[in-house]
Amino acid sequence: MSAARTAFRDVLLTYLTCDAAGLRPEERLRALGLNSMRAVDLVLDLEDRFDFAFPDDRFTDENFATEASLWAAVEPLLGAGARP
C-alpha cells in the first residue's frame, strides 16, 4: 500500500465506527457509520491533508460507497504536490 493510500485510510478511519482490521476495501462505508455529515467533514480533512480540491460533482453515493470507490475518486486528484 502506498504512503498516500495509507494516509487516506488513516483519515477515513477517524470517521468510521470500526478499527483498521474491520475495514476492507469493499466494505460498505454507510454500514461502518459514514453518513452525509461525516462525509463532508471527511472530504474537508482529506483536502487539508493532501492539498487538493474535491469537486462537488464527485459527491455521489457511488463514490462514497466503499473505501475502494472513495479512493478511486480521490487518487486522480492527488497531484505531484500532494502530501502523503
N, C-alpha and C positions, 0 to 999 in steps of 0.2 A: 504494500500500500504506500502510495506517495506521501510526502510530508503534507502536501496540500489536502489530500483526501483524509489523512489522519486529523488534521486541524479542523476540517469541515465536520468530521464525525464528532469530535470533541465538543464543538459548538452545538451541534444538533442534539447531542445527549443532554445538554442542560435544559432542553425544552421537553424532554420525554420522561415518562414515568418508569423507565427501565434503566438498567445499567448497560455497560458495553457488551456484556455477554448476552443480554437479551435482545440486542439489536442486530438483526440480519438484514442484508441489503434489500430483500423483497418483503420484509415485514411492513404491514400497513401502519403508517405513522399515526393515523387517526386513532387506531386501537391502542397506541402507545402514549396517547394524551395530547397529540398535536391538534389544537383547534385553530380557528381562523385568527384569533387574537395572538396566540403564541406564534403562529406562522409569520405574522407581520413583525413581531419582535425578533424572531429568528433571522429573518431576512435583514433587518437593520443591523443585527450583530454580525452576520456574515459580511455585509457591505463594509462595516467598520474593520473587521478582522482582515479581509482580503483586499480592501480598497478598490471596490468596483460598484457599479450601479445595477441593480436588478430591475429590468424593465417591467412595467405594470402588466404588459401582456403575457408575462410568464407566471403570473399569479393564477394558476389553474389547478383544478383538482388533480389532474393527471400529473403535473409536476410535483405536487406535494403528497402524492400517494405513498411513496416508499423512499427509503434512503437512496436507492439506486436512481429513481426517477428525479429526485431533487438534485442529486449530484450531477446527473446528465444535463439538468437545466443550468446549474451553476458553473460547472467546469469550463464551458466555452467562454464564459465571461471573465475568466481569470487571465489577465494579460501578463506580459513579461514582468510588469511592475507589481504584480500581486504578491502579497506577503504570505508565505506558507504558515 
